Amino acid sequence: MPFPQRHLLGVEDLAPEAILQLLDRADGYVEMNREARKKRDILKGLTQINLFFESSTRTQMSFELAGKRLGADVMNMPVKSSSLSKGETLIDTAMTLNAMRPDLLVVRHADSGAVNLLAQKVNCAVVNAGDGRREHPTQALLDALTIRRRKGRLHRLNVAICGDILHSRVARSNMWLLGKLENRIRVIAPPTLLPTGIERFGVEVFEDMEQGLEGCDVVMMLRLQLERMSGAFVPSVREYFHRYGLNAEKLARAKEDVIVMHPGPMNRGVEIDSELADDINRSVIQEQVEMGVAVRMAVLETLAERLPNWRGAGALA
């Protein structure tokens, strides 16, 4: 089945079949990335530009590694030293990039909807690497792949998403994706860190963490995004950890085979106890990083196949 979209701007509009198609392809790349020879010529002759208006070392490195392992020519555009810092508009930048004729454009931006606007102005395929508070689709996909590989399924699981829901695009993408695949989703947060209209995601809302973790298969912790907060969203970091930080005592309310996730970077002692973060039996945080490269390889190849000049693996070399 051909992938239904030219870009990957979010998971809200993706059908379950399209989500599973990307995950199945990524599964193969997990195994390839564990081989001694990791590079292929699938995207040889194609150009990938990573355009990050927001700093994110791990996401940018993951996309760069994904593109290079597929054989693409990868360029990271230094936004802070570009014309954007001199007053150029986003649309002007899009037109300039379009004139360079890239094939794949990976964009991260602090404003919700900015990536969608840019995608309307270019001829290449665009991947949303995170925009404002809206979506972070490849993070949700790599989380889903991590869960499926560890749990053996990706449906009818009890998943708790805990922490700063208000400022988290990761939470939104995961609520959309996991909800489409018939999972029961709970969000756990203080009222000040819950967005208005959270009910539209079809989730259960808990303010008490121990109650929310009862019987969960998966616990997904979120970073407390202090840099996005203007005002007192929490009384103090110490109080936040006491009530909403994950430790062994709180986790005991979940199922015995529960897995613990975190999109990173972690604030140890704020969202999660350090010992629990390093627990190789329950923490899958390092697996998430590994799945990230495989998922982004799958996304890049899938979108490349929809390009007008696509003629098969390595055919443009």
C-alpha positions as CSV (number, residue, x, y, z in Angstrom):
1,M,0.0,0.0,0.0
2,P,1.5,3.4,-1.0
3,F,2.0,5.8,1.9
4,P,-1.0,8.3,1.7
5,Q,0.8,11.6,2.4
6,R,3.5,13.6,0.7
7,H,4.8,15.0,4.0
8,L,4.9,13.8,7.6
9,L,3.6,16.8,9.5
10,G,1.9,14.9,12.3
11,V,0.1,11.7,13.3
12,E,-3.3,13.2,13.9
13,D,-4.3,12.7,10.3
14,L,-2.6,9.3,9.8
15,A,-4.7,6.2,9.6
16,P,-3.7,3.2,11.7
17,E,-2.6,1.3,8.6
18,A,-0.2,4.1,7.6
19,I,1.3,4.1,11.2
20,L,1.8,0.4,11.1
21,Q,3.4,0.6,7.6
22,L,6.1,3.0,9.0
23,L,6.6,0.8,12.1
24,D,7.0,-2.4,10.0
25,R,9.6,-0.7,7.8
26,A,11.4,0.7,10.8
27,D,11.6,-2.8,12.3
28,G,13.8,-3.9,9.4
29,Y,16.1,-1.0,10.0
30,V,16.6,-1.9,13.7
31,E,18.2,-5.1,12.6
32,M,20.2,-3.4,9.8
33,N,21.6,-0.9,12.3
34,R,22.9,-3.7,14.5
35,E,25.0,-5.1,11.6
36,A,28.6,-4.3,11.1
37,R,27.9,-2.6,7.8
38,K,25.1,-0.1,8.4
39,K,25.1,2.0,5.2
40,R,22.9,1.5,2.2
41,D,22.5,3.4,-1.1
42,I,18.7,3.7,-1.0
43,L,18.7,7.5,-1.0
44,K,21.9,7.9,-3.0
45,G,21.7,11.0,-5.2
46,L,19.0,12.7,-3.0
47,T,19.6,15.7,-0.8
48,Q,18.4,16.1,2.8
49,I,18.5,19.4,4.6
50,N,18.0,19.6,8.4
51,L,16.6,23.0,9.3
52,F,16.4,23.3,13.1
53,F,15.1,26.7,14.3
54,E,15.1,25.2,17.8
55,S,18.1,23.4,19.4
56,S,17.8,19.7,19.7
57,T,21.0,17.8,19.6
58,R,19.6,14.3,19.9
59,T,16.8,14.7,17.3
60,Q,19.1,16.4,14.8
61,M,21.8,13.8,15.2
62,S,19.2,11.0,14.8
63,F,17.9,12.5,11.5
64,E,21.4,13.2,10.2
65,L,22.5,9.6,11.0
66,A,19.4,8.2,9.4
67,G,19.9,10.1,6.2
68,K,23.6,9.2,6.0
69,R,22.9,5.5,6.6
70,L,20.5,5.6,3.7
71,G,23.1,7.2,1.4
72,A,21.6,10.7,1.2
73,D,23.7,13.9,1.0
74,V,22.8,15.5,4.3
75,M,23.3,19.2,5.1
76,N,22.6,20.8,8.5
77,M,21.6,24.5,8.0
78,P,22.9,26.7,10.8
79,V,19.9,28.9,11.4
80,K,21.5,31.2,13.9
81,S,24.1,32.3,11.4
82,S,21.7,32.5,8.4
83,S,19.6,35.3,6.9
84,L,16.8,34.4,9.4
85,S,18.8,36.0,12.2
86,K,19.0,39.1,10.0
87,G,15.3,39.5,9.5
88,E,14.4,37.2,6.7
89,T,10.9,35.7,6.9
90,L,10.1,32.0,7.1
91,I,8.4,32.2,3.6
92,D,11.5,33.9,2.2
93,T,13.6,31.1,3.6
94,A,11.3,28.5,2.2
95,M,11.5,30.0,-1.3
96,T,15.3,30.2,-1.0
97,L,15.5,26.5,0.0
98,N,13.1,25.5,-2.7
99,A,15.4,27.1,-5.3
100,M,18.2,24.8,-4.1
101,R,16.0,21.8,-5.0
102,P,16.4,19.6,-1.9
103,D,14.5,16.3,-1.9
104,L,13.9,16.0,1.9
105,L,13.5,18.8,4.4
106,V,13.5,18.1,8.1
107,V,12.3,21.1,10.1
108,R,12.0,21.9,13.8
109,H,10.4,25.2,14.9
110,A,9.3,26.8,18.1
111,D,6.0,28.0,16.7
112,S,3.0,25.6,16.2
113,G,2.1,25.4,12.5
114,A,5.3,26.8,11.2
115,V,6.3,23.5,9.6
116,N,3.0,23.2,7.9
117,L,3.3,26.7,6.4
118,L,6.8,25.9,5.1
119,A,5.6,22.6,3.6
120,Q,3.1,24.6,1.5
121,K,5.9,26.6,-0.1
122,V,8.4,23.9,-1.1
123,N,8.3,21.1,-3.7
124,C,10.2,18.6,-1.6
125,A,9.0,16.2,1.1
126,V,8.9,17.8,4.6
127,V,9.3,16.0,7.9
128,N,8.1,17.7,11.1
129,A,10.8,17.3,13.8
130,G,8.7,19.1,16.3
131,D,6.7,22.4,16.1
132,G,5.7,24.4,19.1
133,R,3.3,22.6,21.3
134,R,1.6,20.9,18.4
135,E,3.2,17.6,17.3
136,H,6.4,15.6,17.2
137,P,5.4,12.7,15.0
138,T,8.7,10.8,14.7
139,Q,9.0,10.8,18.5
140,A,5.6,9.2,18.8
141,L,6.5,6.6,16.2
142,L,9.7,5.6,17.9
143,D,7.9,5.4,21.2
144,A,5.3,3.1,19.5
145,L,8.1,0.9,18.0
146,T,9.8,0.6,21.4
147,I,6.5,-0.4,23.1
148,R,5.7,-2.9,20.3
149,R,9.1,-4.6,20.4
150,R,9.2,-4.8,24.2
151,K,5.5,-5.8,24.8
152,G,4.9,-7.8,21.6
153,R,1.8,-5.8,20.7
154,L,0.6,-2.2,20.3
155,H,-3.0,-2.4,21.2
156,R,-5.1,-2.8,24.4
157,L,-2.4,-1.5,26.7
158,N,-2.8,0.8,29.6
159,V,-0.4,3.7,29.0
160,A,0.2,6.5,31.5
161,I,1.7,9.8,30.2
162,C,2.9,11.8,33.2
163,G,4.2,15.3,33.7
164,D,4.1,18.5,31.7
165,I,1.3,17.7,29.3
166,L,0.6,21.4,28.6
167,H,3.8,22.2,26.9
168,S,4.5,18.8,25.4
169,R,4.2,18.1,21.6
170,V,5.4,14.6,22.5
171,A,2.4,14.0,24.6
172,R,0.0,15.2,21.9
173,S,1.5,13.0,19.2
174,N,1.5,10.0,21.5
175,M,-2.1,10.6,22.6
176,W,-3.1,10.7,18.9
177,L,-1.1,7.7,17.8
178,L,-1.7,5.3,20.7
179,G,-5.4,6.2,20.8
180,K,-5.8,5.3,17.1
181,L,-4.4,1.8,18.0
182,E,-7.0,1.1,20.7
183,N,-4.9,1.7,23.8
184,R,-6.3,3.1,27.0
185,I,-4.4,6.3,27.7
186,R,-4.2,8.2,31.0
187,V,-2.6,11.5,31.6
188,I,-1.3,12.4,35.0
189,A,-0.4,16.0,35.9
190,P,-1.2,18.9,38.2
191,P,-4.1,21.0,36.9
192,T,-1.7,23.8,35.9
193,L,0.1,21.5,33.5
194,L,-3.0,20.3,31.7
195,P,-4.1,21.9,28.4
196,T,-7.7,23.2,27.9
197,G,-9.8,20.7,26.1
198,I,-7.7,17.6,27.1
199,E,-10.9,15.6,26.9
200,R,-10.9,15.7,23.1
201,F,-8.0,13.3,23.0
202,G,-10.2,10.6,24.6
203,V,-7.9,10.2,27.6
204,E,-8.5,9.7,31.4
205,V,-7.2,12.5,33.5
206,F,-5.6,12.0,36.9
207,E,-4.1,14.4,39.4
208,D,-3.0,11.7,41.8
209,M,0.0,9.9,40.4
210,E,-0.4,6.6,42.4
211,Q,-4.0,6.3,41.4
212,G,-3.2,7.0,37.7
213,L,-0.4,4.4,37.6
214,E,-2.6,1.6,38.9
215,G,-2.4,-1.4,36.6
216,C,-0.4,0.4,33.8
217,D,1.7,-1.5,31.2
218,V,3.6,1.6,30.1
219,V,4.6,4.7,32.0
220,M,5.9,7.6,29.8
221,M,7.5,10.4,31.7
222,L,7.8,13.9,30.3
223,R,10.4,16.6,30.8
224,L,9.3,19.6,32.9
225,Q,9.8,22.3,30.3
226,L,10.8,25.2,32.5
227,E,12.0,27.2,29.5
228,R,8.5,27.4,28.1
229,M,6.9,28.5,31.4
230,S,6.2,32.1,32.3
231,G,4.8,32.1,35.8
232,A,4.5,29.6,38.6
233,F,3.2,26.4,37.1
234,V,4.6,24.3,40.0
235,P,5.3,25.4,43.6
236,S,8.9,24.2,43.4
237,V,11.0,21.5,41.6
238,R,11.3,19.7,44.9
239,E,7.5,19.6,45.5
240,Y,7.0,18.6,41.9
241,F,9.2,15.5,42.3
242,H,7.5,14.6,45.6
243,R,4.1,14.5,43.9
244,Y,4.8,13.7,40.2
245,G,8.3,12.4,40.0
246,L,8.6,8.7,39.3
247,N,10.2,6.5,41.8
248,A,10.1,2.8,42.7
249,E,7.4,3.3,45.4
250,K,4.9,5.0,42.9
251,L,5.8,2.6,40.1
252,A,4.8,-0.4,42.4
253,R,1.2,0.5,41.6
254,A,1.7,-0.4,37.9
255,K,1.9,-3.9,36.5
256,E,4.9,-6.0,37.4
257,D,6.2,-6.1,33.8
258,V,5.7,-2.3,33.3
259,I,8.2,-0.4,31.1
260,V,9.3,3.1,31.8
261,M,9.9,5.7,29.0
262,H,11.2,9.2,28.7
263,P,11.8,11.2,25.4
264,G,14.8,12.9,26.8
265,P,16.7,14.8,27.9
266,M,15.9,13.7,31.4
267,N,16.0,15.9,34.5
268,R,17.0,13.3,37.1
269,G,15.5,13.9,40.4
270,V,12.8,16.1,38.9
271,E,10.7,13.8,36.6
272,I,12.3,10.5,37.4
273,D,14.5,8.9,40.1
274,S,18.0,8.3,38.8
275,E,18.2,4.7,39.9
276,L,14.9,3.9,38.1
277,A,16.1,5.7,34.9
278,D,19.0,3.3,34.8
279,D,17.0,0.1,35.6
280,I,17.8,-2.2,32.7
281,N,14.8,-4.4,33.5
282,R,12.2,-1.6,33.4
283,S,13.7,1.4,31.7
284,V,13.6,1.4,27.9
285,I,15.0,5.0,27.5
286,Q,18.2,3.8,25.7
287,E,16.0,1.6,23.4
288,Q,14.0,4.7,22.5
289,V,17.2,6.4,21.2
290,E,18.0,3.3,19.1
291,M,14.5,3.1,17.7
292,G,14.7,6.8,16.8
293,V,17.3,6.2,14.1
294,A,15.4,3.3,12.6
295,V,12.1,5.1,12.6
296,R,13.6,8.2,10.9
297,M,15.2,6.0,8.3
298,A,11.8,4.5,7.6
299,V,10.2,7.9,7.3
300,L,12.8,9.3,5.0
301,E,12.6,6.3,2.6
302,T,8.8,6.2,2.7
303,L,8.6,9.9,1.7
304,A,11.3,9.6,-0.9
305,E,9.3,7.0,-2.7
306,R,6.6,9.6,-3.3
307,L,9.0,12.1,-4.9
308,P,8.4,12.7,-8.6
309,N,12.1,11.9,-9.4
310,W,12.1,8.7,-7.4
311,R,13.3,5.7,-9.5
312,G,14.2,3.2,-6.8
313,A,17.1,2.5,-4.5
314,G,20.2,4.2,-5.6
315,A,18.9,4.8,-9.1
316,L,19.8,8.5,-9.0
317,A,23.5,7.9,-8.3
